[in-house]
Amino acid sequence: MTASMIDGKLHAAALKAKIAVATAGLKAEHGLIPGLATVLVGEDPASEVYVRNKNKTAEALGFKSVHHHLPASASEAEVLALVEALNADASVHGILVQLPLPKQIREQAVLDALDPAKDVDALTPTNAGLLLSGRAKLVSCTPMGVMILLQETLGAIAGKEALVIGRSLLFGKPAAQLLLAANATVTMAHSKTVDLPAVARRADILVAAIGSPEFVRGSWVKPGATVIDVGINRVTTAEGKTKLVGDVAYDEAAAVAARITPVPGGVGAMTIICLMRNTLIAASAQAGLPLPTL
């Protein structure tokens, strides 16, 4: 068996096209242009690339895109003041504060200051609680991207056994809630899980998000399973070159699984477009309009 590859770029392009149509309709019918504000503190090269790509995508979709870049020496008070100003700006429907932040700024204080209606990363306690209760309009971007890939690839996932390896606020916990809401039987595994390979071999859907290069081996994968690799790790090859790999040993897993996401080109392709999806939903909700079906 050789697994079929789940092409995240293909699915992201299809969702982007739907968002573009909905955005044009919002502007034509209601004069409303979704506004996304990004905040970057410091000079982290990876964060600069991520934010630049987010802004480019927003502009390509016809959004209003505003970027605020503060120096690494910025104080927590300065960041909080900027967040409060963006909260009050009616032309800004979504706010994304790029993480991580410099050590003098408490991430939790910044997240607590965000207006939950504009929290397009869905990291505030309010949006986490709404997700838990099944009432969330805004859902964390990468977990939402994974669910779209699963639903479009597998159809219904009700009754399937799903394993999420990793329990982060950014991915693991919201991903488990989304899988539960789709009626999967969900297990969350982490560094304290006993005999993780045996737990993994039960999973019809195996989702790895732990930030450890090629941690999940092919022998862990149930034959015919769907493997979703959320990890993005930079490793140095024997030739001294740098390459990206996931949290799953791709070749090994692909020999056993039925479907698998590559790295790069899998889940990562969905994250930015799901941020745009959230911004469009936030703009519609703040204007009192029906939420777009995407």
Helices and strands as residue ranges (DSSP letters): E 4-5, H 8-30, E 35-41, H 45-60, E 64-70, H 76-88, E 94-97, H 107-113, G 116-118, H 125-132, H 141-154, E 161-165, H 172-181, E 185-189, H 196-200, E 205-208, G 218-220, E 226-229, E 233-236, E 242-245, H 250-254, E 259-260, H 268-286
